[in-house]
Amino acid sequence: MALFKKKAAGKPGEWFYCLEHRKVEEGPECPAKDRMGPYPTRAEAEHAMETAAERNVQWENDPRWHDSSARGGDDG
């Protein structure tokens, strides 16, 4: 067990979304592995999961991720 726990550093006005507690935090309260952000506003942090879902759809439909030559497919 550690004698001293390192407090996560953050700046006032930075907002995060905690994946474990499913809540918005001003400044990082939870470990980095459990949070998304920083976001410039509370509202953006509140919509972190929706933003991530939208980006996942964009990435899934990005032709650069579905390049047949990168997967060993035939080009011709």
C-alpha angles and dihedrals in degrees: 000000000000118000093212125034116212110234114225109251120229142157125244110260095032113120128202136184115225111217094196098050095027093226141117118252130193103223117359112299098161129052117281091248089064101046144067123213159345098241123181094230139032090238092057091050090050089058096045095117093049090048091050091049091051091049091049090055090049092050092046089054096043109114090214088069092050100051107148093207091058090055094047095258123146120270100202 
